């Protein structure tokens, strides 16, 4: 679909549709899930999209020329790769001419954004700062109306939508929201429409669309949130009815009110004085010299790394398959933060086998915890589950902290609290600087579910809120079969198969949901791991699986667990079900997991400036844990920072390869998927999920002011739905600077081990997946298992790619890890 208005066409429905398409689509904080920031431009090729986004909104999609040249001088952009890129773009004869432009020539970037130009005339020509007058009040009212529990007093009335609430307040309160007669009359007019207020403000129908884009992109955070809530009302626990049209109408009334108070009712509409046409806002912008230069620099930057990775994969020596089953098998989420823990396990125990699969473990449901008022989704965001898993626990309800009790905010009790609790809180605050410890402020992945509680996993005839409580046996078998077949684990089962979800803990992190499992809608994967393990152990499920060709030995048992990626701690669930022999094996394996977690924490510690690197490994691990408790630590972990790869293959293709925690690893055995059905499902999730994570980091790093959230230090939580700088600012979208500061902004490269012809058929049969690849929002390379050759996607087909970079072996990886906090090259590991 071409998301641009037709020349000469105008209709407010079309304008509102376009606005919703271009506005940020970030969910409330509790459901924060990464996505492509420039989703509105995804139908275009990547570089054309960056050009359009820059021309329309002033977004920056590239580094500056000086930053690229600095990377070249540092060797992070390799000369032979840059030369290859220039030859591909301009041919051998012109490559030398362009290398001079890239390295030496000063090229002026005079581009400015279109959005904002029309309304800028209020300030420049009317000498009136309309935004300064209207925005603070508008944001406070929106925050109060949408508040999810952070406010001491609730919104004064329940109403049939936002605009209706405003009308009632205007009618019933002593203090009037609007002051001018015309604005009040418009608000009370039952026939009020956008056309009426735009006629007053703009006057020229050809400019209505441009004006609304200017207006709403003056605060894209609030507008985007309202647009998202209109389409997804269930994303608020305390549901509030609101539409983008209501917001626009009220903001226009505020503007009419402010202008009438300043100038009377005789001012000239802005569109009459200054002629702008909505259709010009969406004109295709041709490439200029600066665009081509930045495009070549960016591609050379990306392929300088990709070439290393492909050279590393081609250097991996094939390992013979052991005749016996692995000592244990462990299924982790494909998350890039699990890349290193899997590597450490396989180094410490070469006889084990690890796998990567989306961390919801193919079981989609809502989860209702004990004492929980609401049920929450724990599966990919686009999925709408039909199932509910309820928790029954014997523990007492958690005590509330006095600091967060509503009574502590009343006049008298608030004063008493300040004089008593406030004194001790100040002391605890100072103590936390030197000795961070757990508190009521902490968000912990281990608290998501009671490990001693029971879950209603098997259907017993109960339904609730239109959801089936638990799964039927056949439904369980379908999900276990899908999970095992997708990763190629259909035989040679170990005595214990671990299903290890992941989550995070922190005490100073408004974007906490972005640290948990994206496949679980920004929540820990503990419940999913436990549910999937129960299904895998169910005798009737195994009987059905055996009929379908998957025979799981009676001695094999599935065990759920959770990896806290901030603390690098792990816990296991339902250990009591293990047989005596497996319980003994688990004891040995648990020691191995502990050692791997220590090494993993050490590897992560090299990124943290405040951690002293010379400490013993166990002391480093303790220092890493304390970061999760510290109120003064804005970086409890770097989450997906530095992500750059998604590898869909057998683990043997990258065995012994050091990828520096930069890869999403999705296990896949091409030999067990001759028709590509499993691959289609994997790519259908990997492209939007891994690609979305990558692009949110890319754009938040490239333009942290407009496409990111800026520094998190001045952030205030607004209504428990978003963050703003101060009390009156716009909601910040994207990622804070502290999450992206070490990120190398390069696109994701998807590497698939499979026959290239079969892969192309899979892509062409799945247009939504193919769009990501054909428009280069992700790069795509196929490793042909028959020849070992790499086939790079280009211009609708595949071409052979031969890596240029020599790969080094590294002995004593620990020493190398602690030598630098920057990204390390790809290595073949000889020893830890």
C-alpha positions in Angstrom: 0.0 0.0 0.0 1.3 3.5 -0.9 0.9 5.6 2.2 0.7 9.0 0.6 -2.2 11.2 -0.2 -3.2 11.5 -3.8 -2.4 14.8 -5.4 -5.2 17.3 -4.9 -7.1 15.0 -2.6 -8.3 16.1 0.8 -10.5 14.6 3.4 -10.1 14.6 7.1 -10.5 10.8 7.2 -7.5 10.4 4.9 -5.5 12.9 6.9 -6.3 11.2 10.2 -5.4 7.8 8.6 -2.0 9.2 7.5 -1.3 10.8 10.9 -2.0 7.5 12.6 0.3 5.8 10.2 3.2 8.2 10.7 2.9 8.8 14.4 5.0 6.7 16.8 3.3 3.5 17.7 5.0 2.9 21.1 2.8 1.0 23.6 2.5 2.1 27.3 5.5 1.3 29.5 4.1 -2.0 30.8 3.9 -3.3 27.3 7.0 -1.7 25.9 8.1 -3.9 22.9 10.7 -2.9 20.3 9.6 -2.2 16.8 10.8 -0.4 13.6 10.7 3.3 14.5 10.1 4.2 10.8 7.4 1.6 10.3 5.5 4.2 8.2 8.2 4.1 5.5 8.8 0.4 5.4 7.2 0.0 2.0 10.2 1.9 0.6 13.8 0.8 0.1 15.8 1.6 3.2 17.9 4.5 1.9 14.9 6.1 0.1 12.9 5.8 3.4 15.7 7.6 5.3 15.6 10.4 2.6 11.9 10.8 2.9 11.8 10.7 6.7 14.6 13.3 6.8 12.8 15.6 4.2 9.4 15.3 5.9 10.3 15.2 9.6 14.0 16.1 9.9 15.0 12.7 11.2 18.6 11.7 11.0 19.3 8.2 9.7 23.1 8.4 9.4 26.2 9.5 11.3 27.9 12.7 10.4 30.7 12.7 7.8 33.2 13.3 10.5 32.0 10.3 12.5 32.3 8.0 9.5 35.8 9.4 8.7 36.8 8.8 12.3 35.6 5.2 12.1 37.7 4.8 8.9 40.8 6.2 10.6 40.3 3.8 13.5 40.0 0.8 11.2 36.3 0.1 12.0 35.5 0.9 8.4 37.9 -1.2 6.3 39.5 0.3 3.2 39.0 -2.8 1.0 35.3 -3.0 2.0 34.8 0.7 1.3 36.4 0.2 -2.1 34.2 -2.8 -2.8 31.1 -0.7 -1.9 32.1 2.2 -4.2 32.7 -0.2 -7.1 29.3 -1.8 -6.6 27.6 1.6 -6.7 29.6 3.5 -9.3 31.9 1.1 -11.1 35.7 0.9 -11.1 36.2 4.0 -13.2 34.3 6.3 -10.9 35.3 4.6 -7.5 38.5 6.7 -7.2 36.5 9.9 -7.8 34.1 9.0 -5.0 36.7 7.9 -2.5 38.0 11.5 -2.6 34.5 12.8 -1.9 34.1 10.5 1.0 37.5 11.0 2.6 38.3 14.7 1.9 35.6 16.8 0.4 33.5 19.1 2.5 29.9 18.5 1.6 27.3 20.9 3.1 24.1 19.3 4.4 21.4 22.0 4.0 18.4 19.8 4.4 15.5 20.9 6.6 12.2 19.2 7.5 8.9 20.1 5.9 6.8 19.3 9.0 6.8 22.3 11.3 7.2 25.0 8.6 3.6 26.2 8.4 2.9 26.5 12.2 6.3 28.2 12.6 4.7 31.3 11.2 2.7 31.7 14.5 5.9 32.6 16.2 7.8 34.1 13.3 5.1 36.3 11.8 2.3 36.5 14.4 5.0 36.9 17.2 3.0 34.5 19.4 4.4 31.2 20.8 1.2 29.2 20.6 2.9 25.9 21.7 4.2 27.5 24.9 0.7 28.6 25.8 -1.2 25.4 24.9 1.1 22.4 25.4 1.7 22.5 29.2 -2.1 22.5 30.0 -2.9 20.0 27.2 -0.2 17.5 28.5 -1.3 17.8 32.1 -4.9 17.2 31.2 -4.0 14.2 29.0 -1.8 12.8 31.7 -4.6 13.1 34.3 -7.2 11.6 32.1 -5.1 8.6 31.1 -3.5 8.1 34.5 -3.1 4.5 35.5 -2.5 5.0 39.2 0.4 7.3 39.7 -1.8 10.3 40.5 -3.0 10.9 44.1 -6.4 12.1 42.9 -8.3 10.4 40.1 -9.7 12.3 37.2 -12.8 14.2 38.5 -15.4 12.4 36.5 -16.1 9.4 34.3 -17.3 10.4 30.8 -18.0 9.0 27.4 -14.6 9.9 26.0 -11.9 12.6 26.4 -13.8 15.4 24.7 -17.0 14.6 26.6 -15.0 14.8 29.9 -13.6 18.2 28.9 -17.1 19.5 28.2 -18.4 18.3 31.6 -15.5 19.9 33.4 -16.0 23.1 31.5 -19.7 23.1 32.4 -19.5 22.0 36.1 -16.2 23.5 37.4 -15.8 27.0 38.9 -12.7 27.6 36.8 -13.2 27.5 33.1 -10.8 25.5 30.8 -11.5 27.8 27.9 -11.8 31.6 28.3 -12.9 33.2 25.0 -16.5 33.3 23.9 -15.9 31.7 20.5 -13.9 28.8 21.9 -16.5 28.1 24.6 -19.3 28.2 22.0 -17.5 25.8 19.7 -16.9 23.4 22.6 -20.6 23.4 23.4 -21.7 23.1 19.8 -23.2 19.6 19.3 -22.3 19.9 15.6 -18.6 20.6 16.4 -16.3 19.3 13.7 -12.6 19.5 12.7 -13.6 21.5 9.6 -15.1 24.2 11.7 -12.0 24.8 13.8 -9.6 24.4 10.9 -11.6 27.0 8.9 -10.9 29.4 11.8 -7.2 28.5 12.3 -6.0 27.7 8.8 -8.7 29.0 6.4 -7.3 27.3 3.3 -8.5 23.6 2.9 -5.4 22.7 0.9 -3.3 23.4 4.0 -5.4 21.6 6.5 -3.4 18.4 6.4 0.0 20.2 6.6 -1.3 22.1 9.6 -2.4 19.0 11.4 0.9 17.2 10.8 2.7 20.3 12.1 0.5 20.4 15.1 0.6 16.7 16.1 4.3 16.3 15.4 5.0 19.2 17.7 4.3 16.5 20.4 4.5 13.2 18.6 4.8 11.3 21.9 1.4 12.2 23.3 -0.3 12.0 19.9 1.3 8.7 19.1 0.2 7.3 22.5 -3.4 8.5 22.0 -3.4 7.0 18.5 -2.1 3.7 19.9 -4.7 3.6 22.7 -7.5 4.3 20.3 -6.5 1.2 18.3 -5.5 -0.9 21.3 -7.8 0.1 24.2 -7.0 -3.1 26.1 -3.4 -2.0 26.6 -4.6 0.1 29.5 -5.5 -1.8 32.7 -7.7 1.1 33.7 -9.4 1.6 30.3 -10.0 5.2 29.1 -11.9 6.0 25.9 -10.0 8.5 23.7 -9.5 9.1 20.0 -6.9 11.0 18.0 -9.7 13.1 16.6 -10.8 14.1 20.1 -7.3 15.2 20.9 -6.9 17.2 17.8 -10.3 18.9 18.2 -9.5 19.9 21.8 -6.0 21.2 20.9 -7.5 23.3 18.1 -9.9 24.8 20.5 -7.1 25.6 22.9 -5.3 27.3 20.0 -8.4 29.3 19.0 -8.9 30.3 22.6 -5.3 31.5 23.0 -5.3 33.4 19.8 -8.7 35.1 20.5 -7.4 36.1 24.0 -4.3 37.6 22.4 -5.7 39.2 19.2 -9.4 39.3 19.6 -11.4 37.5 16.9 -10.1 39.4 13.9 -6.8 37.7 13.3 -6.2 36.2 9.8 -6.0 32.4 9.5 -2.5 31.2 9.0 -3.2 29.3 5.8 -4.6 32.4 4.2 -1.5 34.4 4.8 1.0 31.6 4.0 0.2 29.2 1.2 1.0 25.5 1.8 -0.4 22.5 0.1 -0.8 19.1 1.9 0.2 17.2 -1.2 3.6 18.9 -1.3 4.3 17.4 2.2 4.5 13.9 0.7 6.5 14.7 -2.5 9.2 12.2 -3.3 12.6 13.7 -2.5 15.4 12.9 -5.0 18.8 11.8 -3.8 21.5 14.5 -3.5 25.3 14.1 -3.3 25.3 14.1 0.5 22.7 11.2 0.5 24.9 9.1 -1.8 28.0 9.8 0.3 26.3 8.9 3.6 24.7 5.8 2.0 28.1 4.5 0.9 29.7 5.2 4.2 26.9 3.4 6.1 27.1 0.3 3.9 30.9 0.2 4.2 30.5 0.5 8.0 28.0 -2.4 8.0 29.9 -4.7 5.7 33.2 -4.2 7.5 31.5 -6.1 10.3 29.4 -8.5 8.2 32.4 -9.6 6.2 34.2 -10.5 9.5 31.2 -12.6 10.6 30.9 -14.5 7.3 34.7 -15.1 7.2 34.4 -16.4 10.8 31.6 -18.8 9.8 33.6 -20.1 6.8 36.5 -20.7 9.1 34.6 -23.0 11.5 35.8 -26.6 11.3 33.1 -29.2 11.1 32.8 -31.3 14.3 31.8 -35.0 14.2 28.4 -35.8 15.8 28.8 -37.9 18.9 27.0 -41.2 18.8 25.4 -40.8 22.3 22.9 -38.1 23.3 24.3 -34.9 24.8 24.9 -34.7 28.6 22.0 -32.3 28.7 20.0 -30.1 26.3 19.1 -26.5 27.1 16.6 -24.4 25.2 17.2 -20.6 25.6 15.4 -17.7 24.0 16.9 -16.4 20.7 17.7 -13.2 22.6 21.2 -11.8 21.9 21.9 -11.7 25.6 21.7 -15.5 25.7 24.4 -15.8 23.0 27.2 -15.7 25.5 25.7 -17.9 28.3 25.2 -20.6 25.6 28.9 -20.2 24.5 30.2 -20.6 28.1 28.1 -23.7 28.8 29.4 -25.4 25.6 33.0 -24.5 26.5 32.7 -25.8 30.0 30.8 -28.9 28.9 31.5 -29.7 25.2 29.2 -32.7 25.4 26.1 -30.6 26.1 23.8 -29.0 23.5 22.1 -25.6 23.5 19.3 -24.4 21.3 17.7 -21.0 20.6 13.9 -20.6 20.2 11.6 -17.6 20.8 11.3 -17.3 24.6 7.6 -17.9 24.9 8.3 -21.6 23.9 5.4 -21.8 21.5 2.8 -21.5 24.2 0.6 -18.4 23.9 -1.7 -17.4 26.8 -2.7 -14.8 29.3 -1.3 -15.1 32.8 -3.3 -14.4 36.0 -1.0 -14.4 39.0 -2.3 -15.0 42.6 -3.5 -11.7 44.0 -3.3 -10.1 40.5 -6.2 -7.9 39.6 -5.6 -8.3 35.8 -4.3 -10.9 33.5 -1.4 -10.1 31.2 -0.3 -11.4 27.8 2.9 -13.6 27.8 3.4 -14.2 24.1 4.4 -12.1 21.0 2.5 -8.8 20.9 0.7 -9.5 17.5 -0.7 -12.8 18.9 -4.2 -12.8 20.6 -4.3 -15.8 22.9 -7.4 -17.8 23.6 -6.0 -19.3 26.7 -5.6 -18.3 30.4 -3.1 -19.8 32.9 -4.1 -19.0 36.5 -1.7 -19.2 39.4 -2.7 -20.6 42.8 -0.2 -19.8 45.5 -0.1 -20.3 49.3 2.2 -17.3 50.1 0.8 -14.3 51.9 0.1 -11.2 49.9 3.2 -9.0 49.6 3.3 -6.2 52.2 3.2 -2.7 50.8 5.9 -0.2 51.5 4.7 2.7 53.6 6.4 5.2 51.1 4.0 4.1 48.4 0.8 4.0 50.4 -1.7 6.6 49.2 -2.3 7.8 52.8 1.3 9.0 52.9 0.3 11.7 50.4 -2.5 13.3 52.4 -2.0 16.6 54.1 -1.6 15.4 57.7 -0.2 11.9 57.2 2.0 13.2 54.4 3.6 15.7 56.9 4.0 13.0 59.5 5.6 10.7 56.9 8.0 13.4 55.8 9.1 14.0 59.4 9.5 10.3 60.3 9.9 8.0 57.3 11.6 10.9 55.4 14.5 11.0 57.8 15.2 7.3 57.7 14.6 7.3 53.9 17.3 9.9 53.5 19.7 7.7 55.4 18.8 4.6 53.4 19.3 6.7 50.2 22.8 7.6 51.2 23.5 3.9 52.3 22.2 2.7 48.9 25.0 4.6 47.1 27.7 2.5 48.9 25.8 -0.7 49.6 23.0 -1.2 47.1 20.3 -3.7 48.3 16.9 -5.0 47.3 13.9 -2.8 48.2 10.2 -2.3 47.3 11.3 -0.3 44.3 12.9 -3.2 42.7 11.4 -4.8 39.6 12.6 -8.5 39.7 11.9 -11.1 37.0 11.9 -13.7 39.8 8.8 -12.1 41.3 6.7 -12.6 38.2 5.6 -16.0 39.4 5.6 -17.9 42.6 7.9 -21.0 42.0 6.0 -22.9 44.7 2.6 -22.1 43.4 0.5 -24.2 41.0 -0.6 -23.3 37.5 -3.8 -24.3 35.8 -2.0 -25.7 32.7 -4.4 -28.6 31.8 -7.9 -27.7 30.7 -10.5 -28.9 33.3 -13.7 -27.4 31.6 -13.3 -23.9 33.0 -13.6 -20.7 31.0 -13.1 -17.1 32.3 -13.6 -13.8 30.5 -14.1 -15.7 27.2 -10.7 -17.5 27.6 -10.2 -21.2 28.0 -8.4 -21.9 31.3 -5.6 -24.3 30.4 -4.8 -26.3 27.3 -6.4 -29.6 26.1 -4.0 -32.5 25.6 -4.1 -32.3 21.8 -3.4 -28.5 22.0 -0.4 -29.2 24.3 0.9 -31.8 21.8 0.6 -29.3 18.9 2.7 -26.7 20.8 5.4 -29.1 22.0 5.7 -30.6 18.5 5.9 -27.1 16.9 8.7 -26.0 19.3 10.8 -29.2 18.9 10.4 -29.5 15.1 11.3 -25.8 14.6 14.7 -26.2 16.2 15.3 -29.7 14.8 15.2 -31.5 18.2 13.3 -34.6 17.3 15.6 -37.4 18.4 18.6 -38.2 20.7 17.0 -36.6 23.8 19.1 -36.1 26.8 18.0 -37.2 30.3 17.2 -33.5 31.1 16.0 -30.9 28.6 16.0 -27.5 30.2 13.6 -24.7 29.0 15.2 -21.5 30.2 13.2 -18.3 29.8 14.8 -14.9 30.6 13.9 -11.7 32.4 15.7 -8.8 34.1 15.8 -7.0 37.4 16.4 -3.3 38.1 15.5 -0.5 40.5 16.0 2.5 38.3 14.6 1.7 34.9 11.4 3.1 33.4 11.8 1.0 30.3 11.9 -2.2 32.4 9.5 -4.1 30.0 12.1 -3.6 27.2 14.6 -5.6 29.3 12.4 -8.6 29.7 11.4 -11.1 26.9 10.0 -9.5 23.8 8.5 -12.8 22.8 6.5 -12.7 26.1 5.2 -9.1 25.4 7.9 -7.6 27.5 7.5 -9.9 30.5 9.8 -12.6 32.0 9.6 -16.1 30.3 9.4 -18.0 33.6 5.7 -19.0 33.3 6.1 -20.0 29.7 9.1 -22.2 30.5 7.3 -23.9 33.3 4.1 -24.4 31.2 6.1 -25.8 28.2 8.0 -28.2 30.5 4.8 -29.5 32.0 3.4 -30.1 28.5 6.6 -31.9 27.5 6.4 -34.2 30.5 2.7 -35.0 30.1 2.4 -38.8 29.3 -0.6 -38.3 27.0 1.2 -35.5 25.1 4.2 -37.9 24.6 1.9 -40.6 23.3 0.5 -38.2 20.7 4.0 -37.0 19.8 5.2 -40.7 19.4 2.3 -41.1 16.8 3.7 -38.1 15.0 7.2 -39.5 14.9 8.8 -37.8 17.9 9.6 -40.4 20.5 10.8 -39.0 23.8 12.3 -41.6 26.2 10.6 -42.2 29.5 13.9 -41.3 31.2 13.9 -37.8 29.6 12.4 -35.0 31.7 11.8 -31.3 30.8 12.7 -28.7 33.4 11.7 -25.0 33.3 14.0 -22.2 34.5 14.6 -18.5 34.3 17.8 -16.6 33.6 17.9 -13.1 35.1 20.1 -11.3 32.5 20.8 -8.3 34.8 22.0 -10.2 37.9 23.2 -13.3 35.9 21.3 -15.6 38.3 19.2 -18.6 37.4 16.5 -20.5 39.2 14.7 -23.8 38.2 11.1 -24.8 38.7 9.4 -28.1 39.8 12.8 -29.8 40.5 10.9 -32.2 42.8 9.5 -34.0 39.7 12.9 -35.2 38.7 13.7 -38.9 39.1 16.5 -39.8 41.5 19.1 -40.2 38.7 18.0 -37.0 37.0 18.1 -35.1 40.3 21.7 -36.1 40.7 22.4 -35.0 37.1 20.7 -31.7 37.7 22.9 -31.1 40.7 26.0 -31.5 38.6 24.4 -29.4 35.8 23.5 -26.7 38.3 27.1 -26.2 39.3 28.0 -25.9 35.6 25.3 -23.2 35.2 26.7 -21.3 38.2 30.2 -21.3 36.7 28.8 -20.2 33.3 26.9 -17.3 35.0 30.1 -16.2 36.8 32.0 -16.1 33.5 29.0 -14.4 31.7 28.9 -11.7 34.4 32.6 -11.1 33.9 32.1 -10.8 30.2 29.4 -8.2 30.7 31.4 -6.3 33.3 33.9 -5.2 30.7 31.3 -2.8 29.4 30.6 -1.1 32.7 32.8 1.8 33.5 32.1 1.7 37.3 33.1 -1.9 37.8 36.7 -2.5 38.8 38.0 -5.0 36.3 40.9 -6.5 38.3 38.6 -8.3 40.8 38.3 -12.1 41.1 35.5 -13.5 39.0 33.1 -14.0 41.9 33.7 -10.4 43.1 33.0 -9.1 39.6 29.7 -11.1 39.6 28.7 -9.5 42.9 29.5 -6.1 41.5 27.3 -6.8 38.5 24.4 -8.0 40.8 24.6 -4.8 42.8 24.0 -2.7 39.7 20.4 -4.1 39.6 19.8 -2.8 43.2 21.4 0.6 42.9 19.1 3.7 42.7 21.9 5.6 41.2 22.7 3.2 38.3 21.1 4.3 35.0 22.6 1.3 33.2 21.7 -1.9 35.1 22.5 -3.6 31.8 22.9 -2.6 28.2 20.0 -4.9 27.0 20.2 -5.4 23.2 22.9 -2.8 22.6 25.4 -3.9 19.9 22.9 -6.4 18.4 23.7 -6.9 14.7 23.0 -10.5 13.7 20.3 -13.1 13.5 21.6 -16.6 12.6 19.1 -19.3 11.7 21.1 -22.5 11.5 22.5 -25.5 13.4 24.8 -24.6 16.2 27.6 -26.5 14.5 27.9 -23.7 11.9 29.1 -21.2 14.5 30.6 -23.7 17.1 33.7 -22.0 18.7 33.0 -18.6 17.2 33.1 -15.5 19.4 30.4 -13.1 18.3 30.6 -10.8 21.4 26.9 -11.1 22.4 25.8 -9.5 19.2 23.7 -12.3 17.7 20.2 -13.6 18.0 20.6 -17.3 17.6 17.6 -19.3 16.3 18.3 -23.0 16.0 17.3 -24.6 12.7 18.2 -27.9 11.0 17.7 -27.6 7.3 17.9 -31.4 7.0 14.6 -31.8 8.9 12.7 -29.1 7.0 12.8 -30.1 3.3 9.7 -28.0 2.4 10.7 -24.9 4.3 7.6 -24.8 6.5 9.5 -24.3 9.7 11.8 -21.7 8.1 8.8 -19.7 7.0 7.5 -19.5 10.6 11.0 -18.7 11.9 11.6 -15.9 9.4 8.0 -14.6 9.9 8.9 -13.9 13.5 12.7 -13.2 13.2 12.4 -10.4 10.6 9.9 -8.2 12.5 11.0 -9.1 16.1 14.8 -9.1 15.7 14.7 -6.6 12.9 12.4 -4.3 15.0 14.8 -4.5 18.0 17.7 -3.7 15.8 16.1 -0.8 14.1 14.8 0.8 17.3 18.4 0.7 18.6 19.7 2.0 15.2 17.4 5.0 15.0 17.6 5.8 18.8 21.4 5.9 18.4 21.4 7.9 15.1 18.9 10.5 16.3 18.5 10.2 20.0 16.8 13.6 20.3 13.9 13.0 17.8 13.8 9.2 17.4 15.1 8.3 20.9 14.2 9.3 24.4 17.2 11.5 25.2 19.0 11.0 28.5 16.9 9.2 31.1 18.3 11.3 34.0 15.5 14.0 33.8 12.7 11.5 32.9 9.5 11.7 34.9 6.9 8.9 34.6 3.6 10.3 33.3 0.5 8.4 34.3 2.4 5.1 34.3 2.2 5.1 30.5 5.3 6.9 29.4 8.1 9.2 30.3 8.7 12.9 29.8 11.4 15.4 30.5 10.0 17.3 33.5 6.3 17.7 34.3 5.1 19.5 31.2 7.1 17.9 28.4 6.0 15.6 25.5 6.2 11.8 26.0 9.6 10.5 24.9 9.6 7.6 22.4 12.3 5.3 21.4 15.2 4.4 23.7 17.1 6.5 26.3 20.7 7.4 25.5 22.0 5.1 28.3 20.6 2.1 26.4 22.3 2.9 23.1 25.5 4.8 23.9 27.7 1.8 23.2 25.6 0.6 20.2 27.1 0.5 16.7 24.3 1.6 14.5 24.2 -1.0 11.8 21.3 -2.9 10.3 20.6 -6.6 11.2 22.1 -9.2 9.0 20.0 -12.4 8.8 22.0 -15.5 8.0 20.1 -18.7 7.1 21.6 -22.2 6.5 19.5 -23.7 3.8 19.3 -24.3 0.0 19.1 -20.8 -1.7 16.4 -21.8 -4.1 14.2 -23.1 -1.3 14.8 -20.0 0.7 13.7 -17.7 -2.2 10.5 -19.7 -2.6 9.8 -19.2 1.1 10.4 -15.5 0.9 8.2 -15.0 -2.2 5.4 -16.9 -0.5 5.5 -14.6 2.5 5.2 -11.0 1.4 5.3 -9.4 4.9 8.7 -11.1 5.5 9.9 -10.4 2.0 9.3 -6.7 2.4 12.0 -6.5 5.2 14.5 -8.2 2.9 13.7 -6.7 -0.6 13.8 -3.2 0.8 17.0 -3.8 2.8 15.6 -3.1 6.3 17.6 -6.2 7.2 20.4 -7.7 5.1 20.0 -11.3 4.1 22.6 -14.0 3.4 22.0 -17.7 2.8 24.7 -20.3 3.7 24.4 -23.1 1.2 25.0 -26.3 3.2 25.9 -28.2 0.0 28.8 -26.0 -1.1 29.6 -23.8 2.0 29.1 -20.7 -0.2 27.4 -17.5 0.9 24.6 -16.1 -1.2 23.8 -12.5 -0.6 20.4 -11.1 -1.4 20.6 -8.3 -3.9 18.2 -6.8 -6.4 15.6 -9.5 -6.1 18.0 -12.5 -6.3 21.1 -14.1 -4.8 24.7 -13.5 -5.7 27.8 -15.2 -4.4 29.6 -13.3 -1.6 33.3 -14.0 -0.8 34.6 -12.6 2.5 37.8 -10.6 2.6 38.7 -10.5 6.3 41.2 -12.9 7.8 40.0 -14.4 11.1 42.3 -14.7 14.2 42.3 -17.5 16.8 42.3 -16.4 20.4 43.7 -18.2 23.4 42.7 -17.2 26.9 39.5 -15.4 26.0 39.1 -14.1 29.5 42.2 -11.9 29.1 40.9 -10.6 25.7 37.5 -9.8 27.2 38.9 -7.6 30.0 41.2 -5.7 27.6 38.6 -3.4 26.1 35.0 -2.2 26.6 34.6 -1.7 22.8 33.1 -4.3 20.5 35.7 -7.0 19.8 36.4 -8.6 16.4 35.1 -12.1 15.5 37.5 -14.7 16.8 37.8 -18.5 16.8 38.1 -19.5 20.4 40.9 -22.0 21.3 40.4 -21.8 25.1 38.6 -19.8 27.8 
